[in-house]
Amino acid sequence: MEFTEAYKQTGPCCFSPNARYIAVAVDYRLVVRDTHSFKVVQLFSCLDKISYIEWALDSEYILCGLYKRPMIQVWSLTQPEWTCKIDEGLAGIAYARWSPDSRHILTTSDFQLRLTVWSLLNTACVHVQSPKHASKGVAFTQDGKFAAICTRRDCKDYINLLSCHTWEIMGVFAVDTLDLADIEWSPDDSAIMIWDSPLEYKVLIYSPDGRCLLKYQAYESGLGVKSISWSPCGQFLAVGSYDQTLRVLNHLTWKTFAEFMHLSTVRGPCFPAVFKEVDEPLQLDMSELCLNDDFIQGNSDATNGHIKVRYEVMEIPISLPFQKPPTDKPNPKQGIGLMSWSSDSQYICTRNDSMPTTLWIWDICRQEPAAILVQKDPIRAATWDPTCTRLVLCTGSSHLYMWTPSGAYCVSNPLPQFNITDLKWNSDGSCLLLKDKESFCCAALDVLPESSDYSSDD
């Protein structure tokens, strides 16, 4: 694995959809670098500090949200002299996003007064009144032809279907929710999935013409849905709940295909591989009561704030670290707060927030846990390689942690005083973005061998 040097950042960083560039916010400047040479390709100066960055799907335009103003500035990578500025005036701008055609921008005003569709081709704009949410509640079909926008009026939630070609409303229908949380199209664009707020366990599947295909409710009392995700193949719908259980539904029958419980004690009949992060033991030469040269050279990372770690395979049964959430505070840290599918839909990783240092990896075909990773620190982020079955996670330490069906291993970051707080894959899997508090770097990963010893530090 090869690491680049550290570069400054003060906000969002993201790869372009074509995997050729990376856009980085540095105060009020937008820096665009090449992902191969990491040389600066373009440098744009905004009117205020950049709060949000989003690439257009064609990787030609970059949207910068200046939410302190509030204002949107758009830049062209191929035409640096071209500029665009969107200002809603007193209505303000709470959030902005691209449409799939890369030529329209959707902005939501403060207090969700209206959603506006702005065109980069002409001065026309379309308004949708009373959007449900600022950053959520909008979903596009995979082919980019239609948009579903959630609105609320007269204390009831509605779904508005718009054509992304003319931006005319094609249909409106009410949905059976108490307080709609979000919306998402199925991967084959045949259905619309919505779910209710945590106060009401309810997952609803609607056809585009407004017919309710499914009303799923795992239980009635207690907090409900916390996370939800379609598998990339579109055959499974995973629902993570506050009751610390992951439920997987089949898209053909809409029946529960599997239930995965996150228990604090792991015992048979399932025997997943349990990897626990431990510190590497220090090698001392006690015969002469001094440190030998090999030790000093081999542990030079410790002087830079690095401590070598490795995974140790644990035996079952085993008790996992568990934190009981307080009952007198809102938003309890429990339930499935992190969930991510592998690119082949064979595995899904989850984190139960009452066990923040433990990552579960479930085998969908066998309907059992394939592996459990127990870290020293709470897991910040976990993401799958888009090209193969490889999972990468970080915990805010100086190490990267990886898992494949062959095993798990730790990788030391050679940069001094660089703690990895977030990570993102490039779309082609060639590069991994690692973020620290005020800097970032990238790592290039090779294809892993079929079998190897993954128990030691790399």
Helices and strands as residue ranges (DSSP letters): E 2-3, E 7-8, E 13-15, E 21-26, E 29-34, E 40-45, E 52-55, E 61-66, E 71-76, E 83-86, G 89-91, E 95-98, E 104-108, G 110-112, E 114-119, E 125-129, E 138-140, E 146-153, E 156-163, E 169-174, E 180-185, E 192-196, E 203-206, E 212-216, E 225-230, E 236-241, E 245-250, E 256-261, E 265-266, E 273-279, H 293-298, H 300-303, E 309-314, E 318-319, E 336-341, E 347-352, E 358-363, E 368-374, E 381-384, E 391-394, E 399-404, E 407-412, E 422-425, E 432-435, E 439-444
